[in-house]
Amino acid sequence: MRGDSHTGAFLSGGLDSSLIVAKMSRLSSNTLKTFSVGYNDEKYNEIPFSRIVSRYFGTDHEEFIIEPDFDVFLESASFFDEPLGDPSIIPTYYAMRLGKKHIDTVISGDGADGLFLGFRTHYLSSRYGEIKKYMIPPLEWLTGAVAGILPQEVKWRIFFENKTPEDLFLTRGIVFNAHLRKRLFKNWVLDELLREHFSEPEIYGTSTMNSYSGTLSGKMAFLTFKSDPDDILFKIDKICRNLSLNVRTPFLDTRLVEFALRNVPGNMKIRGSMTKYILKRLATKFLPKELPLDRKRGFNPPLSKWLRKEWWHNARDILMEGEDIFFNKRYIEKLLNRHKSFLCDEGRRLFCLLMFKIWEKNYFNGERL
């Protein structure tokens, strides 16, 4: 907050950004500028929670409702000179564009989920370990049999497989597992990936995780922190640079990162069903009591709905246009049809493919969408 630049905060209404605003409001003698984005879909809209925090701290608050505008999505996707399959680029772009109208530097709450285990994957992996302890052999056989008949695309299939909590944590973020990659890629791509040792990211993630001795919570924090610069920080950096907006992430201050990874035990990060336990205890001192802290909606848009409705024709045109040198078109068409007919939610897979095709056209083929 030091310096001559006009500084504000992105306020999602979640725990992390709300704590940032609480601290900033104590440090500043001026009215703090805050920004929120949301959706008309109540299931995904966090603006009511950001209003609670804004009123409590008396900030000058700006809001924007995101519509499923495909052209704006193309504009934000074109910022990335390598494909990034993270749907949160959409609200991040809108939020930063809104902030750019009023400030030079935005303070972000990014990084806290990785350091203090706030992602849903962290919670599921920790609970999975507890469940596995009570699995008796007949029940283990039954879950294995169920896994054998479920399609590879089914999101919750992994819970019926004979996995460790570490396996669950590593594979939950993989959109196309080894079986699906064989259906998606053309043979020459599979051969190339195998030759370059890129065909099994699960294996390399496992070796990285196993090299870190410690508890499950320690391993999850370590690996999440290792991967964040390639996703969350990369995403924010690319968007802010293109908008000529500075971004600061206090949770990633070196001293706080070292403290979180070395000194905060796992039971102060996840306790029972509560993630980010230590931050939620902190929140009782600083945040309004009416702000619900146990919710976890994430920051993604109603992507699956948009891909079935407003984005359907544009997405299908891009994914199915012309010959494809990397992917098997018949498999992509199958994903599209399954998603459109509600047989399976393929929103995340289709989004990843869409981001790749946009990158391919913009940076590989030199076209502009």
N, C-alpha and C positions, 0 to 999 in steps of 0.2 A: 504493500500500500504506500510505500515511500516514493517520493519523486513528484514530478509535475504532471504526470499523466492522470486522466480522469479514470477512476477505478470503480468497478461495480462487480456484482456477483451473479452467477447463474443460480437461480433458486428453483430446484425441481420440486421442493416440498418433501423430499426424502431426508433421512437422518443426516447424511454427510454434508450436503449443501446447507442445510439448516444450521448445523453447528458452525460452519464457516461464517454464515451471516451473523450468527450470535456473537462470534468473536470479533468480526469486523465492526459491528455496531458499537461494541465497547471501546474499540480503538479509535474510532472516528468521531470528530465533533460535528461533522456535516451529515446531512440526510443521505443515507446509503441508497444507491441505485441498484435495483434487482430486476431480474428478467425470468419469465417462465413461459414454457410452451406446453400445449395440451391438445386434446382431440375431442371431437364431438361424441366419440364413443366413451361412455362413462367408465367402462371396464379399464380403459387405458389412460384416463384423464387424471392428472395429479394436481391440476391447478387449484382445486379447493384446498388442498393441504398447503400449497405455497402461499395462498392468501392468509391462512392462519398465522404463518410465520411472519409474513410481511406486516400484517396488522400489529402483531406483538412487538416487533422491533421498529415500527414506524418507518418502513422503507418507502422510497419512491418506486412503485412497482409497475412494470410493463408486462402485458400478457399477449400471447398470440396463439390462435387456434389453427392447427395444421390441417390442411385439406389434402386429399390424395392427388396432388398435382404431379403428374408424371414428368412434366418438363422441368419442374424445380428439382425433382429427384435426379434427373439426368445432369443437371447443372452441378449438383453436389457430388455425384458419382465421378464426374470428369476431373475432379480435383486430385484423384488418386492415381499415381503413375505406377501402381501395382494393385492388383485386385484385392479388395478387403470385404469379406462377407459378413460385415457387422451391420445389422439394420439400424443401430442407434446413430449411424451417420446422419440419418434424416432429421431427427429432432435436434441433434447437435448442430447441424448446419442452420436450421431455423433459429435456434436460440442464439447462436453467435452472430447471425445476420441481424437479429433484433438488437443485440447489444451494441453492435458496431455503429448504430445510428446515434448512440448517446455517449459511449465511453471508448477509451483507448486500450484499457487493460481489464480483463475479466478474471475473477478468482473462481476456481473450479474445485469441487469436492472430489474429483477423481483420485483414485488410488486407495481409498479407505477400504473398499470391499476386498481388495487383494490382501492388504496388510492385516485386516482384522476379521477376515473370513465372513464376508457378507453375501456372497453369491449363493444362489439356490443349490448349485453343485456342491458347495462346501457342506451345506446342511444335509443333503441327501447322502453324501458319502459318509458323513459321520454317523448318521442313523443306520445306514446300510451295515456298517460294522457291528452295531449293537444287535441288529436283527439276525445277522449271520451267526452270532454266538449261540443263539437258541435254536438253530436249525438242526433238527434230528434227521438221520439218514433217509427215512421214507419221504419226508417233506422235501429234502434236497433232490431226490429222484424225481418227484412230481414237478418241481419247478423246472428241472432240466428238460423234462418231457414237454412242458408247455413251451419252453424256448425253442425246442426243435420244430414246432409247427407254426410259430409266429414268423411272418415275413421280416426280412432284414430291415425294412423301412420303418417298422413299428417303433415308436420313440421309447416305450417303456420295456422293450424286449430285454434289455440288459439286466433288469431286476430278476429275471427268471434264469439267468445264466450263472454258471459257477464262477463268480468273480470275487476278487478281494475289494475292499474299500478303495485301495489305490487304483485298481483297474477301473472302477466306476468313475472315479474322479478324472482319470486321464481320457477315458473314451466318451464322456458325456459331451465334450466340446467338439468331437469329430463329426462333421456333417455327413461325409461319405466314408463309411468304414471300408475295410479291405474288400469285402464281398461286393459292395455297391460300386467301388471304384472299377472293378472288373467289368461291370455292366456299363458304366458311364464312359470310360476312356476307350479310345481306339487302341488296337494292339500295339502300334508303334510307340504310343505314349506310355503304355504299361511297360514295354521293354526298356524304354529310356529311363523311366522312373526306377525300375529295378536295378539297372546298371549304375545309376547315380545314387542308389541307396535311399531313395525318397519314397519307396512304396509302402513302408510301414511306419508311419509317424507314431503309432501306439508303442512300438518297441523302443524307439529312441526316447520317448517321453518316460517310459518305465525305467530305462537305464539312468536317466537324469534324476528321477525321483528316488531310485534306490541308492544313488550315490550320496544322498542326504540322510544321514542317520538321525533318528529322532522320532517323535510322535507323528501320528497321522496329521494332526492339525499343523505341526511344524512343516511337514512335507508339502501340504497343500498351500500354505502361505508362501513357501520358498518357490514352488513351481509357478504359482499364479504371478508372483512378483517377477519371475524370470520372463514370463510371456507378455506381461502388460505393455512393455515398450513397443512390441510388434503389433499391438491392437489398439488399446485405449489411448495411449500417448501418441501413437502414430496418427490415429484418427483425428484427435484434437489439434495436433500440430499442423497437419495438412490443411484442415479447414480454416484455422486461424491465420495461417500464413497467406492463404489465398484471399482472405478478407482483410488483411493488414491489421489484424487484431492481436494484441499480446495476451497470453494466457499464463496464469500462475497456479500451481497446484500445491498448496501448503502441506497436504498429507504426504507428499513425496519429498519433503525436506529430509536431507540426509540423516539428521539426528533422530527424526521421528521414525524413519524407516529402520534404522539400526535398533532403536528401542523396541519397535513392534516385533521385529524378527528375532531379537536376542533375549529380550526381557519379559515379554508378555506371554504367559503360559496359555496352552490351548483352552483350558477351562475358563479363561477370561475372554476368549474370543467366541467360542460356542459353548453354551451351557444349556443342556436339555434341548429344547426346540428353539432356543433364542440364539440367533446369529449376532455378531458384533456386540457381544454382551457388554464389554467395557465401554464402548461408545454410547450404548443405550443407558448405562448407569450415569455417564457424564451428561447425557441429554436431560435427565431429570433435574439437573441443577440449572440448566441454561434455556431449555425450550419450553414453550407453552404446554400445559398439561393436557389440553384437548387434542394435541397432535398425536395421532396413533403411530406408535413406533414399531409395531410388530408386523406391519404390512410389508410386502416385498413385491412390487409390481414391475420393477425394472424400468428401463428407459426406452423400450422398443415400441414402434408404432403398431397399429392393428394390421400387420403386414399380410397375414393369411387372408383376411377379409378383402383387402385392396387387390390382392392378386387374383381373387375370384370375381371381383366386380370392376372397380374403376381402372385398375391397371391391366386387366386381363388381355385385351387386344394388343396393347403396346408390348407387353412382356412376351406374349406368344410370337408376335412378329419378329422381335429381336432374337429370340431363342431358336426359332425355326427357319430363319431366313437363310437361303443358299446352302452351299456345301459347308460342312464343318470339318476342319482338319484335326480337331482334338477330341470331340465328343461323338458318341453314337446318338444320332438324332431320334431314333426309335425309342430309346430309353428316356430321353428328355420329353418326348411327346407323351409317353406313359405317365411320367410325373405330372405333367400338365393336366392330363385327363383325370388322373386320380385325385388331384387337388380340386379341380373344378367340380367334380361329382361328389365331393365330400367323403370319398372312400378313405382318404388319409390326408393329414395335414402335411403337405410338402412345401409349405411356405418358405422355410429357412433354406431348403435345398435349392428351390427355384430362385430365391434371392441371390444366393451365392453364384449360381450359374449366370444370372442376369448381370451381376457385377463383373464377372469374368468377361462376358461378351461385350459389355460396354468398354471395359479396359482394352480388350482385343481390338475393337474397332477404332478407338481413340489413339492408342499408343502402338499397337502392333501393325495395324493396317493404314494408319494415318487418316482415318475418316473422322468426321465429327457428327455425332447424333444430334 
